[in-house]
Amino acid sequence: MSPVRIQYNPIITQLLREHDQLPHDRVAERKSFQRKILFLMDMIKFSEDEAAFA
């Protein structure tokens, strides 16, 4: 695993747990968690790609 992935994986895991604990009727809050998770995953991928081409 890349250093960036190691750094952010625990944060993503925690966000996923919090997302899964929310009831399904709290759509706005669930979408907010999804956006945060996707942002972090995109940031990881960008950092890995940047390191690969550096």
N, CA, C, O and CB atoms as a CASP TS submission, in Angstrom:
PFRMAT TS
TARGET T0000
AUTHOR 0000-0000-0000
METHOD Language model
MODEL 1
PARENT N/A
ATOM      1  N   MET     1       0.834  -1.180   0.000  1.00  0.00           N
ATOM      2  CA  MET     1       0.000   0.000   0.000  1.00  0.00           C
ATOM      3  C   MET     1       0.879   1.244   0.000  1.00  0.00           C
ATOM      4  O   MET     1       1.949   1.270   0.608  1.00  0.00           O
ATOM      5  CB  MET     1      -0.949  -0.002   1.210  1.00  0.00           C
ATOM      6  N   SER     2       0.410   2.262  -0.687  1.00  0.00           N
ATOM      7  CA  SER     2       1.171   3.506  -0.762  1.00  0.00           C
ATOM      8  C   SER     2       1.086   4.259   0.573  1.00  0.00           C
ATOM      9  O   SER     2       0.149   4.055   1.345  1.00  0.00           O
ATOM     10  CB  SER     2       0.649   4.394  -1.923  1.00  0.00           C
ATOM     11  N   PRO     3       2.058   5.119   0.836  1.00  0.00           N
ATOM     12  CA  PRO     3       2.027   5.902   2.088  1.00  0.00           C
ATOM     13  C   PRO     3       0.773   6.766   2.217  1.00  0.00           C
ATOM     14  O   PRO     3       0.238   6.930   3.314  1.00  0.00           O
ATOM     15  CB  PRO     3       3.258   6.792   2.172  1.00  0.00           C
ATOM     16  N   VAL     4       0.308   7.315   1.103  1.00  0.00           N
ATOM     17  CA  VAL     4      -0.900   8.145   1.146  1.00  0.00           C
ATOM     18  C   VAL     4      -2.108   7.291   1.519  1.00  0.00           C
ATOM     19  O   VAL     4      -2.955   7.702   2.313  1.00  0.00           O
ATOM     20  CB  VAL     4      -1.135   8.846  -0.216  1.00  0.00           C
ATOM     21  N   ARG     5      -2.171   6.109   0.939  1.00  0.00           N
ATOM     22  CA  ARG     5      -3.289   5.198   1.230  1.00  0.00           C
ATOM     23  C   ARG     5      -3.259   4.764   2.700  1.00  0.00           C
ATOM     24  O   ARG     5      -4.301   4.679   3.350  1.00  0.00           O
ATOM     25  CB  ARG     5      -3.234   3.954   0.301  1.00  0.00           C
ATOM     26  N   ILE     6      -2.073   4.494   3.207  1.00  0.00           N
ATOM     27  CA  ILE     6      -1.931   4.110   4.614  1.00  0.00           C
ATOM     28  C   ILE     6      -2.389   5.251   5.519  1.00  0.00           C
ATOM     29  O   ILE     6      -3.009   5.019   6.557  1.00  0.00           O
ATOM     30  CB  ILE     6      -0.464   3.726   4.933  1.00  0.00           C
ATOM     31  N   GLN     7      -2.081   6.478   5.120  1.00  0.00           N
ATOM     32  CA  GLN     7      -2.447   7.638   5.928  1.00  0.00           C
ATOM     33  C   GLN     7      -3.965   7.866   5.970  1.00  0.00           C
ATOM     34  O   GLN     7      -4.520   8.146   7.032  1.00  0.00           O
ATOM     35  CB  GLN     7      -1.754   8.881   5.387  1.00  0.00           C
ATOM     36  N   TYR     8      -4.632   7.746   4.823  1.00  0.00           N
ATOM     37  CA  TYR     8      -6.046   8.104   4.751  1.00  0.00           C
ATOM     38  C   TYR     8      -7.007   6.935   4.916  1.00  0.00           C
ATOM     39  O   TYR     8      -8.202   7.151   5.121  1.00  0.00           O
ATOM     40  CB  TYR     8      -6.315   8.764   3.456  1.00  0.00           C
ATOM     41  N   ASN     9      -6.522   5.719   4.834  1.00  0.00           N
ATOM     42  CA  ASN     9      -7.399   4.559   4.959  1.00  0.00           C
ATOM     43  C   ASN     9      -8.167   4.531   6.286  1.00  0.00           C
ATOM     44  O   ASN     9      -9.365   4.248   6.265  1.00  0.00           O
ATOM     45  CB  ASN     9      -6.586   3.294   4.818  1.00  0.00           C
ATOM     46  N   PRO    10      -7.547   4.808   7.433  1.00  0.00           N
ATOM     47  CA  PRO    10      -8.313   4.808   8.688  1.00  0.00           C
ATOM     48  C   PRO    10      -9.413   5.877   8.713  1.00  0.00           C
ATOM     49  O   PRO    10     -10.474   5.663   9.298  1.00  0.00           O
ATOM     50  CB  PRO    10      -7.371   5.023   9.864  1.00  0.00           C
ATOM     51  N   ILE    11      -9.161   7.012   8.085  1.00  0.00           N
ATOM     52  CA  ILE    11     -10.166   8.074   8.041  1.00  0.00           C
ATOM     53  C   ILE    11     -11.353   7.629   7.189  1.00  0.00           C
ATOM     54  O   ILE    11     -12.505   7.819   7.577  1.00  0.00           O
ATOM     55  CB  ILE    11      -9.558   9.388   7.481  1.00  0.00           C
ATOM     56  N   ILE    12     -11.072   7.040   6.037  1.00  0.00           N
ATOM     57  CA  ILE    12     -12.129   6.552   5.161  1.00  0.00           C
ATOM     58  C   ILE    12     -12.929   5.461   5.852  1.00  0.00           C
ATOM     59  O   ILE    12     -14.157   5.443   5.770  1.00  0.00           O
ATOM     60  CB  ILE    12     -11.544   6.030   3.844  1.00  0.00           C
ATOM     61  N   THR    13     -12.248   4.560   6.527  1.00  0.00           N
ATOM     62  CA  THR    13     -12.929   3.482   7.247  1.00  0.00           C
ATOM     63  C   THR    13     -13.859   4.044   8.306  1.00  0.00           C
ATOM     64  O   THR    13     -14.986   3.570   8.451  1.00  0.00           O
ATOM     65  CB  THR    13     -11.913   2.535   7.891  1.00  0.00           C
ATOM     66  N   GLN    14     -13.409   5.045   9.047  1.00  0.00           N
ATOM     67  CA  GLN    14     -14.243   5.671  10.075  1.00  0.00           C
ATOM     68  C   GLN    14     -15.466   6.350   9.454  1.00  0.00           C
ATOM     69  O   GLN    14     -16.574   6.231   9.977  1.00  0.00           O
ATOM     70  CB  GLN    14     -13.424   6.694  10.877  1.00  0.00           C
ATOM     71  N   LEU    15     -15.270   7.052   8.357  1.00  0.00           N
ATOM     72  CA  LEU    15     -16.390   7.695   7.676  1.00  0.00           C
ATOM     73  C   LEU    15     -17.402   6.668   7.172  1.00  0.00           C
ATOM     74  O   LEU    15     -18.611   6.887   7.254  1.00  0.00           O
ATOM     75  CB  LEU    15     -15.884   8.543   6.512  1.00  0.00           C
ATOM     76  N   LEU    16     -16.904   5.555   6.656  1.00  0.00           N
ATOM     77  CA  LEU    16     -17.808   4.490   6.201  1.00  0.00           C
ATOM     78  C   LEU    16     -18.626   3.927   7.355  1.00  0.00           C
ATOM     79  O   LEU    16     -19.820   3.669   7.201  1.00  0.00           O
ATOM     80  CB  LEU    16     -17.013   3.364   5.530  1.00  0.00           C
ATOM     81  N   ARG    17     -17.998   3.737   8.502  1.00  0.00           N
ATOM     82  CA  ARG    17     -18.730   3.239   9.672  1.00  0.00           C
ATOM     83  C   ARG    17     -19.820   4.216  10.097  1.00  0.00           C
ATOM     84  O   ARG    17     -20.952   3.818  10.371  1.00  0.00           O
ATOM     85  CB  ARG    17     -17.767   2.990  10.839  1.00  0.00           C
ATOM     86  N   GLU    18     -19.467   5.498  10.149  1.00  0.00           N
ATOM     87  CA  GLU    18     -20.456   6.511  10.534  1.00  0.00           C
ATOM     88  C   GLU    18     -21.595   6.567   9.525  1.00  0.00           C
ATOM     89  O   GLU    18     -22.759   6.696   9.904  1.00  0.00           O
ATOM     90  CB  GLU    18     -19.794   7.893  10.658  1.00  0.00           C
ATOM     91  N   HIS    19     -21.262   6.470   8.243  1.00  0.00           N
ATOM     92  CA  HIS    19     -22.277   6.460   7.190  1.00  0.00           C
ATOM     93  C   HIS    19     -23.221   5.278   7.365  1.00  0.00           C
ATOM     94  O   HIS    19     -24.439   5.430   7.264  1.00  0.00           O
ATOM     95  CB  HIS    19     -21.617   6.412   5.803  1.00  0.00           C
ATOM     96  N   ASP    20     -22.665   4.110   7.625  1.00  0.00           N
ATOM     97  CA  ASP    20     -23.480   2.900   7.757  1.00  0.00           C
ATOM     98  C   ASP    20     -24.372   2.918   8.996  1.00  0.00           C
ATOM     99  O   ASP    20     -25.391   2.229   9.033  1.00  0.00           O
ATOM    100  CB  ASP    20     -22.586   1.684   7.800  1.00  0.00           C
ATOM    101  N   GLN    21     -24.001   3.694  10.004  1.00  0.00           N
ATOM    102  CA  GLN    21     -24.809   3.760  11.223  1.00  0.00           C
ATOM    103  C   GLN    21     -26.004   4.704  11.093  1.00  0.00           C
ATOM    104  O   GLN    21     -26.947   4.624  11.880  1.00  0.00           O
ATOM    105  CB  GLN    21     -23.946   4.197  12.383  1.00  0.00           C
ATOM    106  N   LEU    22     -25.964   5.586  10.113  1.00  0.00           N
ATOM    107  CA  LEU    22     -27.067   6.523   9.926  1.00  0.00           C
ATOM    108  C   LEU    22     -28.292   5.801   9.365  1.00  0.00           C
ATOM    109  O   LEU    22     -28.162   4.914   8.522  1.00  0.00           O
ATOM    110  CB  LEU    22     -26.646   7.673   8.990  1.00  0.00           C
ATOM    111  N   PRO    23     -29.479   6.182   9.834  1.00  0.00           N
ATOM    112  CA  PRO    23     -30.690   5.596   9.238  1.00  0.00           C
ATOM    113  C   PRO    23     -30.851   6.042   7.785  1.00  0.00           C
ATOM    114  O   PRO    23     -30.366   7.105   7.397  1.00  0.00           O
ATOM    115  CB  PRO    23     -31.943   5.992  10.056  1.00  0.00           C
ATOM    116  N   HIS    24     -31.528   5.231   6.997  1.00  0.00           N
ATOM    117  CA  HIS    24     -31.652   5.498   5.564  1.00  0.00           C
ATOM    118  C   HIS    24     -32.469   6.748   5.265  1.00  0.00           C
ATOM    119  O   HIS    24     -32.350   7.307   4.175  1.00  0.00           O
ATOM    120  CB  HIS    24     -32.277   4.312   4.875  1.00  0.00           C
ATOM    121  N   ASP    25     -33.287   7.195   6.195  1.00  0.00           N
ATOM    122  CA  ASP    25     -34.113   8.378   5.933  1.00  0.00           C
ATOM    123  C   ASP    25     -33.339   9.687   6.087  1.00  0.00           C
ATOM    124  O   ASP    25     -33.869  10.750   5.766  1.00  0.00           O
ATOM    125  CB  ASP    25     -35.306   8.387   6.863  1.00  0.00           C
ATOM    126  N   ARG    26     -32.116   9.633   6.564  1.00  0.00           N
ATOM    127  CA  ARG    26     -31.271  10.835   6.695  1.00  0.00           C
ATOM    128  C   ARG    26     -30.386  10.954   5.456  1.00  0.00           C
ATOM    129  O   ARG    26     -29.161  10.847   5.515  1.00  0.00           O
ATOM    130  CB  ARG    26     -30.394  10.775   7.999  1.00  0.00           C
ATOM    131  N   VAL    27     -31.058  11.179   4.349  1.00  0.00           N
ATOM    132  CA  VAL    27     -30.413  11.146   3.033  1.00  0.00           C
ATOM    133  C   VAL    27     -29.331  12.219   2.903  1.00  0.00           C
ATOM    134  O   VAL    27     -28.237  11.930   2.418  1.00  0.00           O
ATOM    135  CB  VAL    27     -31.458  11.330   1.932  1.00  0.00           C
ATOM    136  N   ALA    28     -29.613  13.433   3.322  1.00  0.00           N
ATOM    137  CA  ALA    28     -28.653  14.526   3.158  1.00  0.00           C
ATOM    138  C   ALA    28     -27.353  14.244   3.914  1.00  0.00           C
ATOM    139  O   ALA    28     -26.265  14.497   3.397  1.00  0.00           O
ATOM    140  CB  ALA    28     -29.265  15.847   3.641  1.00  0.00           C
ATOM    141  N   GLU    29     -27.467  13.726   5.122  1.00  0.00           N
ATOM    142  CA  GLU    29     -26.272  13.418   5.911  1.00  0.00           C
ATOM    143  C   GLU    29     -25.495  12.259   5.297  1.00  0.00           C
ATOM    144  O   GLU    29     -24.264  12.274   5.278  1.00  0.00           O
ATOM    145  CB  GLU    29     -26.657  13.084   7.359  1.00  0.00           C
ATOM    146  N   ARG    30     -26.206  11.262   4.800  1.00  0.00           N
ATOM    147  CA  ARG    30     -25.545  10.131   4.163  1.00  0.00           C
ATOM    148  C   ARG    30     -24.795  10.579   2.904  1.00  0.00           C
ATOM    149  O   ARG    30     -23.676  10.135   2.649  1.00  0.00           O
ATOM    150  CB  ARG    30     -26.572   9.041   3.815  1.00  0.00           C
ATOM    151  N   LYS    31     -25.421  11.460   2.125  1.00  0.00           N
ATOM    152  CA  LYS    31     -24.764  11.976   0.917  1.00  0.00           C
ATOM    153  C   LYS    31     -23.529  12.796   1.276  1.00  0.00           C
ATOM    154  O   LYS    31     -22.532  12.771   0.554  1.00  0.00           O
ATOM    155  CB  LYS    31     -25.744  12.832   0.093  1.00  0.00           C
ATOM    156  N   SER    32     -23.593  13.513   2.376  1.00  0.00           N
ATOM    157  CA  SER    32     -22.439  14.288   2.818  1.00  0.00           C
ATOM    158  C   SER    32     -21.258  13.364   3.127  1.00  0.00           C
ATOM    159  O   SER    32     -20.125  13.652   2.741  1.00  0.00           O
ATOM    160  CB  SER    32     -22.800  15.132   4.057  1.00  0.00           C
ATOM    161  N   PHE    33     -21.523  12.259   3.821  1.00  0.00           N
ATOM    162  CA  PHE    33     -20.469  11.284   4.102  1.00  0.00           C
ATOM    163  C   PHE    33     -19.931  10.693   2.805  1.00  0.00           C
ATOM    164  O   PHE    33     -18.723  10.506   2.662  1.00  0.00           O
ATOM    165  CB  PHE    33     -20.994  10.165   5.021  1.00  0.00           C
ATOM    166  N   GLN    34     -20.818  10.399   1.863  1.00  0.00           N
ATOM    167  CA  GLN    34     -20.390   9.828   0.590  1.00  0.00           C
ATOM    168  C   GLN    34     -19.464  10.786  -0.153  1.00  0.00           C
ATOM    169  O   GLN    34     -18.461  10.362  -0.729  1.00  0.00           O
ATOM    170  CB  GLN    34     -21.605   9.487  -0.280  1.00  0.00           C
ATOM    171  N   ARG    35     -19.798  12.079  -0.142  1.00  0.00           N
ATOM    172  CA  ARG    35     -18.954  13.075  -0.813  1.00  0.00           C
ATOM    173  C   ARG    35     -17.575  13.158  -0.167  1.00  0.00           C
ATOM    174  O   ARG    35     -16.566  13.258  -0.864  1.00  0.00           O
ATOM    175  CB  ARG    35     -19.629  14.454  -0.784  1.00  0.00           C
ATOM    176  N   LYS    36     -17.530  13.117   1.164  1.00  0.00           N
ATOM    177  CA  LYS    36     -16.242  13.168   1.865  1.00  0.00           C
ATOM    178  C   LYS    36     -15.393  11.949   1.519  1.00  0.00           C
ATOM    179  O   LYS    36     -14.193  12.067   1.273  1.00  0.00           O
ATOM    180  CB  LYS    36     -16.456  13.251   3.390  1.00  0.00           C
ATOM    181  N   ILE    37     -16.023  10.783   1.503  1.00  0.00           N
ATOM    182  CA  ILE    37     -15.311   9.542   1.194  1.00  0.00           C
ATOM    183  C   ILE    37     -14.775   9.585  -0.240  1.00  0.00           C
ATOM    184  O   ILE    37     -13.614   9.255  -0.482  1.00  0.00           O
ATOM    185  CB  ILE    37     -16.240   8.315   1.388  1.00  0.00           C
ATOM    186  N   LEU    38     -15.617   9.989  -1.179  1.00  0.00           N
ATOM    187  CA  LEU    38     -15.179  10.065  -2.577  1.00  0.00           C
ATOM    188  C   LEU    38     -14.065  11.081  -2.760  1.00  0.00           C
ATOM    189  O   LEU    38     -13.134  10.844  -3.529  1.00  0.00           O
ATOM    190  CB  LEU    38     -16.352  10.419  -3.482  1.00  0.00           C
ATOM    191  N   PHE    39     -14.146  12.209  -2.064  1.00  0.00           N
ATOM    192  CA  PHE    39     -13.085  13.207  -2.147  1.00  0.00           C
ATOM    193  C   PHE    39     -11.757  12.619  -1.684  1.00  0.00           C
ATOM    194  O   PHE    39     -10.735  12.789  -2.350  1.00  0.00           O
ATOM    195  CB  PHE    39     -13.442  14.443  -1.308  1.00  0.00           C
ATOM    196  N   LEU    40     -11.768  11.931  -0.548  1.00  0.00           N
ATOM    197  CA  LEU    40     -10.530  11.343  -0.032  1.00  0.00           C
ATOM    198  C   LEU    40     -10.000  10.265  -0.977  1.00  0.00           C
ATOM    199  O   LEU    40      -8.793  10.173  -1.198  1.00  0.00           O
ATOM    200  CB  LEU    40     -10.762  10.751   1.367  1.00  0.00           C
ATOM    201  N   MET    41     -10.891   9.459  -1.529  1.00  0.00           N
ATOM    202  CA  MET    41     -10.456   8.413  -2.457  1.00  0.00           C
ATOM    203  C   MET    41      -9.861   9.025  -3.724  1.00  0.00           C
ATOM    204  O   MET    41      -8.865   8.524  -4.246  1.00  0.00           O
ATOM    205  CB  MET    41     -11.634   7.491  -2.816  1.00  0.00           C
ATOM    206  N   ASP    42     -10.466  10.101  -4.217  1.00  0.00           N
ATOM    207  CA  ASP    42      -9.914  10.793  -5.387  1.00  0.00           C
ATOM    208  C   ASP    42      -8.553  11.396  -5.066  1.00  0.00           C
ATOM    209  O   ASP    42      -7.641  11.352  -5.891  1.00  0.00           O
ATOM    210  CB  ASP    42     -10.876  11.890  -5.869  1.00  0.00           C
ATOM    211  N   MET    43      -8.418  11.954  -3.878  1.00  0.00           N
ATOM    212  CA  MET    43      -7.150  12.560  -3.477  1.00  0.00           C
ATOM    213  C   MET    43      -6.048  11.494  -3.410  1.00  0.00           C
ATOM    214  O   MET    43      -4.916  11.736  -3.829  1.00  0.00           O
ATOM    215  CB  MET    43      -7.299  13.272  -2.110  1.00  0.00           C
ATOM    216  N   ILE    44      -6.384  10.331  -2.887  1.00  0.00           N
ATOM    217  CA  ILE    44      -5.419   9.230  -2.820  1.00  0.00           C
ATOM    218  C   ILE    44      -4.986   8.836  -4.232  1.00  0.00           C
ATOM    219  O   ILE    44      -3.794   8.704  -4.507  1.00  0.00           O
ATOM    220  CB  ILE    44      -6.026   8.006  -2.076  1.00  0.00           C
ATOM    221  N   LYS    45      -5.954   8.651  -5.116  1.00  0.00           N
ATOM    222  CA  LYS    45      -5.644   8.236  -6.485  1.00  0.00           C
ATOM    223  C   LYS    45      -4.793   9.286  -7.194  1.00  0.00           C
ATOM    224  O   LYS    45      -3.835   8.944  -7.888  1.00  0.00           O
ATOM    225  CB  LYS    45      -6.939   7.983  -7.275  1.00  0.00           C
ATOM    226  N   PHE    46      -5.134  10.556  -7.025  1.00  0.00           N
ATOM    227  CA  PHE    46      -4.352  11.635  -7.633  1.00  0.00           C
ATOM    228  C   PHE    46      -2.922  11.616  -7.113  1.00  0.00           C
ATOM    229  O   PHE    46      -1.979  11.757  -7.892  1.00  0.00           O
ATOM    230  CB  PHE    46      -5.001  13.003  -7.352  1.00  0.00           C
ATOM    231  N   SER    47      -2.750  11.443  -5.803  1.00  0.00           N
ATOM    232  CA  SER    47      -1.411  11.427  -5.216  1.00  0.00           C
ATOM    233  C   SER    47      -0.599  10.241  -5.713  1.00  0.00           C
ATOM    234  O   SER    47       0.596  10.369  -5.980  1.00  0.00           O
ATOM    235  CB  SER    47      -1.501  11.394  -3.697  1.00  0.00           C
ATOM    236  N   GLU    48      -1.247   9.085  -5.836  1.00  0.00           N
ATOM    237  CA  GLU    48      -0.544   7.908  -6.342  1.00  0.00           C
ATOM    238  C   GLU    48      -0.145   8.089  -7.813  1.00  0.00           C
ATOM    239  O   GLU    48       0.959   7.719  -8.213  1.00  0.00           O
ATOM    240  CB  GLU    48      -1.422   6.656  -6.183  1.00  0.00           C
ATOM    241  N   ASP    49      -1.041   8.654  -8.600  1.00  0.00           N
ATOM    242  CA  ASP    49      -0.725   8.889 -10.016  1.00  0.00           C
ATOM    243  C   ASP    49       0.399   9.920 -10.149  1.00  0.00           C
ATOM    244  O   ASP    49       1.303   9.763 -10.970  1.00  0.00           O
ATOM    245  CB  ASP    49      -1.988   9.368 -10.784  1.00  0.00           C
ATOM    246  N   GLU    50       0.335  10.951  -9.352  1.00  0.00           N
ATOM    247  CA  GLU    50       1.370  11.984  -9.383  1.00  0.00           C
ATOM    248  C   GLU    50       2.739  11.395  -9.024  1.00  0.00           C
ATOM    249  O   GLU    50       3.748  11.726  -9.645  1.00  0.00           O
ATOM    250  CB  GLU    50       1.012  13.131  -8.417  1.00  0.00           C
ATOM    251  N   ALA    51       2.759  10.526  -8.022  1.00  0.00           N
ATOM    252  CA  ALA    51       4.017   9.900  -7.603  1.00  0.00           C
ATOM    253  C   ALA    51       4.527   8.931  -8.688  1.00  0.00           C
ATOM    254  O   ALA    51       5.734   8.787  -8.878  1.00  0.00           O
ATOM    255  CB  ALA    51       3.824   9.148  -6.253  1.00  0.00           C
ATOM    256  N   ALA    52       3.617   8.285  -9.380  1.00  0.00           N
ATOM    257  CA  ALA    52       4.014   7.334 -10.412  1.00  0.00           C
ATOM    258  C   ALA    52       4.668   8.027 -11.605  1.00  0.00           C
ATOM    259  O   ALA    52       5.552   7.462 -12.249  1.00  0.00           O
ATOM    260  CB  ALA    52       2.807   6.535 -10.877  1.00  0.00           C
ATOM    261  N   PHE    53       4.235   9.244 -11.896  1.00  0.00           N
ATOM    262  CA  PHE    53       4.745   9.963 -13.055  1.00  0.00           C
ATOM    263  C   PHE    53       5.847  10.954 -12.713  1.00  0.00           C
ATOM    264  O   PHE    53       6.381  11.631 -13.591  1.00  0.00           O
ATOM    265  CB  PHE    53       3.626  10.682 -13.730  1.00  0.00           C
ATOM    266  N   ALA    54       6.183  11.033 -11.427  1.00  0.00           N
ATOM    267  CA  ALA    54       7.223  11.995 -11.002  1.00  0.00           C
ATOM    268  C   ALA    54       8.622  11.452 -11.256  1.00  0.00           C
ATOM    269  O   ALA    54       9.608  12.126 -10.960  1.00  0.00           O
ATOM    270  CB  ALA    54       7.066  12.333  -9.510  1.00  0.00           C
TER
END
